[in-house]
Amino acid sequence: MPSRRMKTKIARKIRKARKGKARKRAEQNKGTTPKFPIHIE
């Protein structure tokens, strides 16, 4: 059985990996191009 510390470490790692998944998925679906024109000439 893993120690409480290892459980915490693993849980933290999973939480860290899960952060930003929704944002990444949204960006992937709609593209990451900025709303403003890149070349203003």
Backbone as a ProteinNet text record, in pm:
[ID]
protein_1_A
[PRIMARY]
MPSRRMKTKIARKIRKARKGKARKRAEQNKGTTPKFPIHIE
[TERTIARY]
84	0	88.7	58.5	141.4	121	225.6	216.6	127.4	85.5	-1.2	71.3	201.9	281.2	282.5	299.2	301.2	164.8	58.7	-76.7	-91.6	-42.5	-50.6	30.1	151.8	237.9	171.1	114.8	50.5	-73	-152	-272.3	-234.9	-127.7	-81.2	-40.3	31	77.5	-40.7	-142.6	-262	-334.7	-349.6	-417.5	-343.9	-211.5	-129.6	-146.9	-152.1	-166.8	-304	-405.1	-542.2	-568.1	-488.8	-510.8	-492.2	-584.9	-573	-615.1	-665.2	-705.3	-820.8	-917.8	-1034.3	-989.1	-898.9	-849	-774.2	-690.3	-613	-705.6	-808.8	-902.3	-977.1	-1021.7	-1093.6	-1005.3	-879.5	-787.3	-764.3	-756.4	-732.8	-852.2	-972.8	-1092.9	-1114.6	-1091.8	-1122.2	-999.2	-882.5	-760.9	-709.2	-581.1	-520.2	-480.1	-531.9	-496.3	-553	-474	-525.1	-635.6	-719.5	-833.9	-790.7	-676.6	-630.7	-548.4	-543.1	-463.2	-314.4	-245.7	-103.9	-20.7	-47.1	28.8	-52.4	-9	-78.3	13.7	-15.5	68.9	-11.4
-118.8	0	125.4	221.5	342	428.7	499.7	588.4	707.6	777.9	895.5	1001.4	1012.6	1111.9	1081.8	955.4	917.9	942.8	913.9	939.5	1087.8	1171.9	1316.9	1359.5	1306.8	1342.3	1308	1188	1142.6	1227.8	1256.5	1339	1477.1	1534.6	1666.7	1663.2	1557.5	1543.6	1536.6	1459.8	1446	1579.2	1649	1779.4	1878.2	1877.4	1967.7	1936	1807.5	1767	1804.8	1799.9	1828.7	1977.5	2060.8	2205.8	2253.5	2333.1	2391.7	2300.2	2181.1	2089.5	2147.7	2208.9	2266.7	2379.5	2463.8	2576.3	2524.3	2424.1	2368.5	2308.8	2238.4	2176	2283.3	2389.8	2498.1	2563.8	2590.3	2652.1	2562.6	2434.1	2338.7	2338.2	2348.8	2344	2471.6	2587.6	2712.7	2780	2729.4	2790.3	2896.2	2927.3	3018.9	3151.4	3179.9	3304.9	3422.3	3525.8	3641.6	3714.2	3785.3	3853.9	3976.1	4037.1	4155.8	4117.3	4205.2	4175.1	4173	4074.7	4058.7	4159.6	4169.7	4262.3	4389.6	4496.1	4624.1	4712.1	4717.7	4792.3	4892.7
0	0	0	-88.1	-91.9	31.9	67.7	183.7	151.5	254.5	234.9	153.4	175.2	103	-46.4	-81	-222.7	-286.3	-211.3	-262.4	-293.9	-202.2	-220.4	-341.9	-355.2	-468.2	-600.7	-606.4	-729.8	-758.8	-654.1	-671.9	-723.2	-668.6	-712.5	-858.6	-895.2	-1032.6	-1128.7	-1091.2	-1175.1	-1186.8	-1073.6	-1074.8	-1164.7	-1155.2	-1236.3	-1385	-1417.6	-1556.8	-1610.8	-1523.2	-1566.7	-1585.6	-1520.2	-1528.2	-1670.9	-1717.4	-1849.9	-1963.6	-1932	-2039.8	-2120	-2049.7	-2118.4	-2210.6	-2160.5	-2241.1	-2363.1	-2342.5	-2453.5	-2559	-2513.3	-2606	-2684.8	-2615.9	-2682.8	-2787.8	-2752.9	-2847.8	-2968.4	-2942.6	-3050.4	-3146.5	-3091.1	-3174.3	-3254.1	-3193.3	-3263.6	-3322.6	-3292.9	-3344.7	-3249.6	-3257.5	-3161.5	-3224.6	-3343.1	-3409.7	-3331.5	-3306.5	-3232.7	-3309.4	-3237.2	-3297.6	-3379.4	-3343	-3413.1	-3536.5	-3636.6	-3756.9	-3724.2	-3776.1	-3744.6	-3823.2	-3954.5	-4039.1	-4059.3	-3998.5	-4018.8	-4103.4	-4232.8	-4324.5	-4403.8
[MASK]
+++++++++++++++++++++++++++++++++++++++++

